[in-house]
Amino acid sequence: MANELTTHFTGLEFVNPFVLASAPPTESKAKILRAFDAGWGGVVTKTIGLHPVENVAGPKTIYQRTSEAKPYVSRMKRPDTVSHSSWNWELISDQPLDLWLPDLEEIKTTYPDRMVIASIMAGAGSQEEMENWQKLAKAVVNVGCDAIELNLSCPHMDRKDMGANVANDEEIITAILNAVTSVVDVPIWVKLTPANSSLLDGAAAAYAAGAASISLCNTFPSLPLMDPETMKFEVEVDGLVSSGGLGGLAILHQALQRVNDISRAFPDKSISGIGGIKGFREAFNFIVHGAGNLQVCTAAMEEKGSGGVGVKLIQELKDDLLEYMQHKGHASIEDFRGVARDRVVEHSKIRRKSEDYNGGYAKSA
Ligand SMILES: Cc1cc2nc3c(=O)[nH]c(=O)nc-3n(C[C@H](O)[C@H](O)[C@H](O)COP(=O)(O)O)c2cc1C
């Protein structure tokens, strides 16, 4: 039954706007069913590819915390800490496509009112790679997935034609969109990396080629910290580390800026907001900058006793959003979506103590 939390996004009806992002919380049928049981409105599956992956021989994700007493960031156990971020170097799903397909079908049959968005990724260096995108897209749509999210944002791919490495290449973005939209007829979400010098160009290319939405942000490429005593990185294999991705509360502000950038440039287009959502207040901030849908990863993974799918978290998110909307008299999140969008302006538009704006450069005549 429709209520204030019902959200229409990219032509799909969500029972609430909260979706588990593509990551460990959505890596298996068991977890996705548990997540839907708990009340999530949708899931974006862990990214599915066509070739086997082998993860590093050590922890794939660490949770970093800080404390008031000594506010350094570390994964080390200390009393009275609060969450700062996750850091991961996990590759895409290690479950092959032919095992995913019956699982996806069963999930959709069990929960027809919940949205299942399949995250997919292939390369882009050849015609064969383009056909791989098509193969993946057709297969997941055949078993009932409601939408597809193209992973153009994984921060730890060595290949130049995969993941975040393609984000600065509008031609590749367009070619992938064209390949996929020519074979399936569901909404296509495009997940972009925030670590991109031409985010707006990438978003423009994606929307122009038929993307129903941009999902933003994936994790920020980053390094784990080294411990001064042990001289080891807090996560490493044989003393070595590679670029990984920072997620969680630490990326909230940067993610909001990226969402606002896209929202101001394309106010009529859809955005799925991701990055540091832990509760209502962070979700609210994405909505006021224009996001019509919210994805959560680190906070769900960190919740103890929920099997990493955020059972308590989704209840809190729904309760707190509903309470806010009833208190403010909003009929849906559309009533306040985007209200902060145009309150982000150029520096020179901000009032000065004196009449004159002096930006630190010579005024043109
Ligand atoms: C361990 C881990 C694995 C992830 N795997 C994927 C993935 O396979 N595909 C993808 O698009 N994003 C992946 N992500 C990124 C998340 O979906 C999300 O964009 C990011 O963590 C930011 O959201 P958060 O701040 O709520 O964690 C992963 C994140 C983590 C922590």
The ligand as an SDF file (V2000), in Angstrom:
LIG
                    3D

 31 33  0  0  0  0  0  0  0  0999 V2000
   33.6500   -3.9510    0.7340 C   0  0  0  0  0  0  0  0  0  0  0  0
   33.0100   -3.1180   -0.3220 C   0  0  0  0  0  0  0  0  0  0  0  0
   32.7590   -3.6710   -1.5770 C   0  0  0  0  0  0  0  0  0  0  0  0
   32.1720   -2.9060   -2.5900 C   0  0  0  0  0  0  0  0  0  0  0  0
   31.9060   -3.4730   -3.7940 N   0  0  0  0  0  0  0  0  0  0  0  0
   31.2830   -2.7600   -4.7670 C   0  0  0  0  0  0  0  0  0  0  0  0
   30.9310   -3.3600   -6.0090 C   0  0  0  0  0  0  0  0  0  0  0  0
   31.1330   -4.5460   -6.2490 O   0  0  0  0  0  0  0  0  0  0  0  0
   30.3400   -2.5580   -6.9420 N   0  0  0  0  0  0  0  0  0  0  0  0
   30.0590   -1.2390   -6.7270 C   0  0  0  0  0  0  0  0  0  0  0  0
   29.5130   -0.5640   -7.6110 O   0  0  0  0  0  0  0  0  0  0  0  0
   30.3810   -0.6540   -5.5460 N   0  0  0  0  0  0  0  0  0  0  0  0
   30.9740   -1.3730   -4.5690 C   0  0  0  0  0  0  0  0  0  0  0  0
   31.2560   -0.7900   -3.3510 N   0  0  0  0  0  0  0  0  0  0  0  0
   30.9360    0.6470   -3.1310 C   0  0  0  0  0  0  0  0  0  0  0  0
   29.6020    0.8400   -2.4190 C   0  0  0  0  0  0  0  0  0  0  0  0
   28.5290    0.3380   -3.1910 O   0  0  0  0  0  0  0  0  0  0  0  0
   29.3390    2.3320   -2.1070 C   0  0  0  0  0  0  0  0  0  0  0  0
   29.2960    3.0330   -3.3340 O   0  0  0  0  0  0  0  0  0  0  0  0
   30.4170    2.9690   -1.2290 C   0  0  0  0  0  0  0  0  0  0  0  0
   30.8100    2.0930   -0.2010 O   0  0  0  0  0  0  0  0  0  0  0  0
   29.9500    4.2880   -0.6060 C   0  0  0  0  0  0  0  0  0  0  0  0
   28.8260    4.1010    0.2080 O   0  0  0  0  0  0  0  0  0  0  0  0
   28.9440    4.0480    1.8500 P   0  0  0  0  0  0  0  0  0  0  0  0
   29.6070    5.3110    2.2600 O   0  0  0  0  0  0  0  0  0  0  0  0
   27.5190    3.9050    2.3210 O   0  0  0  0  0  0  0  0  0  0  0  0
   29.7810    2.8570    2.1560 O   0  0  0  0  0  0  0  0  0  0  0  0
   31.8340   -1.5470   -2.3300 C   0  0  0  0  0  0  0  0  0  0  0  0
   32.0850   -1.0000   -1.0610 C   0  0  0  0  0  0  0  0  0  0  0  0
   32.6560   -1.7650   -0.0600 C   0  0  0  0  0  0  0  0  0  0  0  0
   32.8960   -1.1500    1.2990 C   0  0  0  0  0  0  0  0  0  0  0  0
  1  2  1  0
  2  3  1  0
  2 30  2  0
  3  4  2  0
  4  5  1  0
  4 28  1  0
  5  6  2  0
  6  7  1  0
  6 13  1  0
  7  8  2  0
  7  9  1  0
  9 10  1  0
 10 11  2  0
 10 12  1  0
 12 13  2  0
 13 14  1  0
 14 15  1  0
 14 28  1  0
 15 16  1  0
 16 17  1  0
 16 18  1  0
 18 19  1  0
 18 20  1  0
 20 21  1  0
 20 22  1  0
 22 23  1  0
 23 24  1  0
 24 25  2  0
 24 26  1  0
 24 27  1  0
 28 29  2  0
 29 30  1  0
 30 31  1  0
M  END
$$$$
